[in-house]
């Protein structure tokens, strides 16, 4: 699996910021070194798509008094970014016209992630949805959307699910019971969706648990849905890639990367895990709800 350029860009940005701050320079001064605006330096350091040539890297390394190992690492990361971009990026680029604005960034992170920790208070996670369930959501959210675009979005959802077959990719998903009892698409769609959850829960790399209605005072009642994405080290440099917390909102999404923010969500996920049923009991509850949807 290609990690894509997103992780390399993020790592490159973190190292550039670290070296600049160690050199006591602000972004305006750094920008003058290579003839760009401070905003462009900010985009580089934030890991956003922007031109990062070897000429820029070497000039900044000179200005920051970087040692040889630091310069080599930065040049390696910059090469990885360019090589991946030249190869065309991730498979989802072909569906750019059908995706919601900004979701390609999440896709690049998900495709690179080694582990997902998911807490859902509404809607089945996309990686576990059936086509009919996904279709029902799209028609509810976007009743004016052309049918061909809806079908493209369903293709994206199903293509994402291919990662479930990768042994080195794991999911720890915890669902609020309300997610299972909602009537998205009607009883037949929900009954089929429950069967899908039962099937995927048998996979060795998928843990699926439920927080039931009768669980009192759990933190999940106060915390909205979120995903913690964790990554392996970058192959080219061995650099550790910090986790990202993704919070999906109706009016816009959040990507949290500060250690303090990630720690809060990690602690929340731990507390919610303690409230969740074990996997076997969760499957029994899902089976029971599936039967109710089938009646």
Secondary structure per residue as TSV (DSSP state, phi and psi in degrees):
chain	resnum	aa	ss	phi	psi
A	1	X	-	360.0	130.1
A	2	X	-	-75.3	136.4
A	3	X	-	-79.2	-13.4
A	4	X	-	76.2	175.2
A	5	X	H	-87.9	-12.3
A	6	X	H	-60.3	-48.5
A	7	X	H	-65.5	-40.9
A	8	X	H	-64.1	-41.5
A	9	X	H	-62.1	-41.7
A	10	X	H	-64.3	-43.7
A	11	X	H	-64.6	-42.2
A	12	X	H	-61.0	-44.5
A	13	X	H	-62.6	-43.0
A	14	X	H	-61.5	-41.7
A	15	X	H	-69.5	-39.3
A	16	X	H	-63.1	-41.8
A	17	X	H	-65.1	-42.8
A	18	X	H	-60.3	-45.7
A	19	X	H	-67.4	-40.2
A	20	X	H	-62.4	-46.0
A	21	X	H	-66.5	-36.6
A	22	X	H	-64.7	-30.3
A	23	X	T	-83.1	-5.5
A	24	X	T	74.8	26.6
A	25	X	-	-104.7	148.3
A	26	X	-	-93.9	175.9
A	27	X	H	-68.4	-29.3
A	28	X	H	-65.6	-44.6
A	29	X	H	-65.0	-42.8
A	30	X	H	-62.4	-38.6
A	31	X	H	-62.7	-38.4
A	32	X	H	-66.6	-27.0
A	33	X	H	-60.3	-39.4
A	34	X	H	-114.4	7.9
A	35	X	T	74.0	36.2
A	36	X	-	-127.3	169.5
A	37	X	-	-76.5	158.6
A	38	X	H	-60.8	-28.1
A	39	X	H	-64.9	-37.0
A	40	X	H	-67.3	-40.2
A	41	X	H	-60.2	-40.6
A	42	X	H	-62.2	-40.5
A	43	X	H	-64.7	-41.2
A	44	X	H	-58.8	-48.7
A	45	X	H	-71.3	-24.8
A	46	X	T	-85.4	-1.8
A	47	X	T	74.2	25.2
A	48	X	-	-91.3	153.7
A	49	X	S	-58.8	121.7
A	50	X	-	-165.2	162.5
A	51	X	-	-68.3	125.7
A	52	X	-	-133.7	89.2
A	53	X	-	-86.8	164.2
A	54	X	H	-62.1	-32.8
A	55	X	H	-61.9	-44.0
A	56	X	H	-62.3	-46.3
A	57	X	H	-60.5	-47.1
A	58	X	H	-64.7	-41.3
A	59	X	H	-64.2	-42.6
A	60	X	H	-66.9	-39.2
A	61	X	H	-62.2	-39.2
A	62	X	H	-62.8	-45.2
A	63	X	H	-67.4	-33.2
A	64	X	H	-88.5	-2.3
A	65	X	T	57.7	43.7
A	66	X	-	-70.7	144.8
A	67	X	-	-80.1	169.8
A	68	X	H	-58.7	-43.3
A	69	X	H	-64.2	-37.1
A	70	X	H	-67.8	-42.2
A	71	X	H	-62.5	-44.9
A	72	X	H	-61.3	-42.2
A	73	X	H	-62.9	-44.4
A	74	X	H	-64.4	-41.5
A	75	X	H	-65.2	-36.3
A	76	X	H	-65.3	-43.4
A	77	X	H	-64.5	-42.5
A	78	X	H	-63.0	-38.7
A	79	X	H	-63.6	-41.6
A	80	X	H	-63.1	-39.3
A	81	X	H	-61.4	-47.9
A	82	X	H	-67.7	-40.1
A	83	X	H	-64.1	-41.0
A	84	X	H	-69.0	-40.1
A	85	X	H	-63.8	-40.3
A	86	X	H	-64.5	-32.8
A	87	X	T	-74.6	-7.8
A	88	X	T	105.8	-2.4
A	89	X	-	74.9	-160.5
A	90	X	-	-75.3	163.1
A	91	X	G	-60.6	-27.9
A	92	X	G	-70.2	-11.6
A	93	X	G	-59.6	-30.0
A	94	X	G	-68.2	-15.7
A	95	X	G	-108.9	17.3
A	96	X	T	-55.7	-36.0
A	97	X	T	-71.9	-15.5
A	98	X	T	-102.8	-12.2
A	99	X	S	-85.8	152.2
A	100	X	-	-68.2	151.8
A	101	X	T	-58.7	129.3
A	102	X	T	88.5	-12.0
A	103	X	H	-72.1	-18.4
A	104	X	H	-62.7	-29.2
A	105	X	H	-65.7	-44.4
A	106	X	H	-63.0	-40.5
A	107	X	H	-58.8	-41.5
A	108	X	H	-66.4	-34.1
A	109	X	H	-71.5	-45.1
A	110	X	H	-62.4	-40.7
A	111	X	H	-65.5	-26.8
A	112	X	H	-92.4	-15.8
A	113	X	-	-69.9	148.0
A	114	X	S	-98.1	-26.6
A	115	X	E	-148.5	140.2
A	116	X	E	-119.6	130.8
A	117	X	E	-108.8	116.0
A	118	X	E	-119.9	129.9
A	119	X	E	-120.5	124.1
A	120	X	E	-125.8	124.6
A	121	X	S	-101.1	-11.4
A	122	X	S	-155.4	134.9
A	123	X	S	74.9	131.4
A	124	X	-	-60.3	139.6
A	125	X	-	-56.3	142.1
A	126	X	G	-54.5	-36.2
A	127	X	G	-68.4	-12.6
A	128	X	G	-116.7	6.7
A	129	X	-	-83.0	148.5
A	130	X	-	-81.8	164.8
A	131	X	H	-63.1	-41.1
A	132	X	H	-68.1	-37.6
A	133	X	H	-62.8	-46.1
A	134	X	H	-61.6	-41.5
A	135	X	H	-62.8	-41.1
A	136	X	H	-62.9	-40.0
A	137	X	H	-64.5	-45.1
A	138	X	H	-61.9	-43.6
A	139	X	H	-67.9	-31.3
A	140	X	H	-70.4	-45.0
A	141	X	H	-76.3	-33.7
A	142	X	-	-134.3	69.3
A	143	X	T	-62.8	-19.0
A	144	X	T	-91.4	-3.8
A	145	X	S	-70.2	136.5
A	146	X	-	-59.3	140.8
A	147	X	H	-54.4	-37.0
A	148	X	H	-65.8	-32.0
A	149	X	H	-73.5	-37.3
A	150	X	H	-58.9	-45.0
A	151	X	H	-66.0	-33.5
A	152	X	H	-64.8	-39.5
A	153	X	H	-65.8	-34.9
A	154	X	H	-67.3	-39.5
A	155	X	H	-58.6	-41.9
A	156	X	H	-60.4	-47.1
A	157	X	H	-59.3	-44.7
A	158	X	H	-70.0	-35.8
A	159	X	H	-65.6	-38.9
A	160	X	H	-57.6	-35.9
A	161	X	G	-70.4	-9.9
A	162	X	G	-62.4	-23.5
A	163	X	G	-66.3	-20.4
A	164	X	G	-63.4	-20.8
A	165	X	G	-85.9	-0.2
A	166	X	-	-91.3	122.8
A	167	X	T	-64.6	-27.6
A	168	X	T	-92.0	11.3
A	169	X	-	-115.8	124.2
A	170	X	E	-124.9	149.1
A	171	X	E	-127.3	130.4
A	172	X	E	-117.5	97.4
A	173	X	E	-107.7	132.4
A	174	X	E	-123.2	127.3
A	175	X	E	-117.2	137.7
A	176	X	E	-70.7	140.3
A	177	X	H	-55.8	-29.4
A	178	X	H	-59.2	-31.5
A	179	X	H	-60.9	-36.4
A	180	X	H	-79.4	-24.5
A	181	X	H	-98.7	-7.2
A	182	X	-	-61.6	157.4
A	183	X	-	-109.3	46.6
A	184	X	T	-66.5	116.0
A	185	X	T	80.9	-5.8
A	186	X	-	97.6	174.9
A	187	X	H	-61.5	-42.2
A	188	X	H	-64.0	-44.4
A	189	X	H	-62.2	-42.4
A	190	X	H	-68.6	-37.2
A	191	X	H	-62.6	-43.6
A	192	X	H	-65.6	-37.1
A	193	X	H	-65.2	-37.9
A	194	X	H	-64.1	-39.5
A	195	X	H	-63.3	-39.2
A	196	X	H	-61.5	-42.6
A	197	X	H	-63.2	-40.4
A	198	X	H	-63.5	-39.7
A	199	X	H	-65.7	-49.4
A	200	X	H	-70.9	-25.2
A	201	X	T	-68.6	-14.1
A	202	X	T	-83.1	-10.5
A	203	X	S	-69.4	138.3
A	204	X	T	-65.5	-20.4
A	205	X	T	-102.9	11.5
A	206	X	E	-124.9	123.5
A	207	X	E	-109.3	124.7
A	208	X	E	-127.0	119.3
A	209	X	E	-132.2	160.7
A	210	X	E	-126.5	138.5
A	211	X	E	-96.6	112.8
A	212	X	-	-78.2	163.5
A	213	X	T	-58.4	-34.5
A	214	X	T	-84.4	9.5
A	215	X	-	-83.7	122.0
A	216	X	-	-96.7	141.4
A	217	X	S	62.2	33.6
A	218	X	-	-90.5	151.9
A	219	X	G	-63.6	-25.4
A	220	X	G	-58.9	-23.7
A	221	X	G	-67.7	-22.7
A	222	X	T	-103.9	-11.0
A	223	X	S	-113.5	129.9
A	224	X	-	-74.1	175.7
A	225	X	-	-60.1	144.5
A	226	X	E	-159.5	163.7
A	227	X	E	-129.9	131.9
A	228	X	E	-102.4	117.9
A	229	X	E	-102.0	125.5
A	230	X	E	-118.0	148.0
A	231	X	-	-128.4	155.7
A	232	X	-	-81.5	168.8
A	233	X	-	-66.7	150.5
A	234	X	-	-65.7	129.2
A	235	X	T	-63.2	-39.9
A	236	X	T	-70.4	-33.8
A	237	X	T	-120.0	-15.6
A	238	X	-	77.6	4.0
A	239	X	-	-65.7	141.3
A	240	X	-	-76.2	135.4
A	241	X	-	-103.0	112.1
A	242	X	-	-62.0	152.3
A	243	X	-	-69.7	163.0
A	244	X	E	-127.6	138.3
A	245	X	E	-102.0	126.0
A	246	X	E	-107.8	123.2
A	247	X	E	-118.3	112.2
A	248	X	-	-87.8	124.5
A	249	X	-	-121.1	155.5
A	250	X	T	-64.1	-36.9
A	251	X	T	-97.8	1.4
A	252	X	-	156.9	152.9
A	253	X	-	-102.6	155.8
A	254	X	E	-117.3	140.9
A	255	X	E	-122.3	112.9
A	256	X	E	-106.6	127.8
A	257	X	-	-128.0	-15.2
A	258	X	S	-62.4	142.0
A	259	X	H	-57.5	-40.1
A	260	X	H	-65.2	-37.9
A	261	X	H	-70.1	-45.1
A	262	X	H	-62.6	-39.9
A	263	X	H	-62.2	-39.1
A	264	X	H	-61.5	-42.8
A	265	X	H	-73.2	-33.7
A	266	X	H	-61.2	-46.1
A	267	X	H	-63.8	-38.9
A	268	X	H	-62.9	-43.1
A	269	X	H	-63.9	-37.9
A	270	X	H	-62.4	-43.8
A	271	X	H	-66.3	-40.7
A	272	X	H	-65.6	-36.9
A	273	X	H	-60.4	-37.8
A	274	X	H	-65.9	-30.0
A	275	X	H	-83.0	-18.7
A	276	X	S	-75.7	150.8
A	277	X	-	-66.2	158.4
A	278	X	-	-72.2	172.6
A	279	X	H	-63.8	-42.1
A	280	X	H	-66.0	-45.4
A	281	X	H	-66.3	-34.5
A	282	X	H	-63.3	-42.9
A	283	X	H	-62.5	-38.1
A	284	X	H	-63.8	-40.2
A	285	X	H	-67.6	-42.9
A	286	X	H	-61.6	-41.3
A	287	X	H	-62.6	-41.9
A	288	X	H	-63.3	-42.7
A	289	X	H	-68.8	-34.8
A	290	X	H	-60.4	-41.6
A	291	X	H	-64.6	-37.3
A	292	X	H	-65.1	-40.6
A	293	X	H	-66.8	-26.3
A	294	X	H	-83.0	-13.6
A	295	X	-	-73.4	360.0
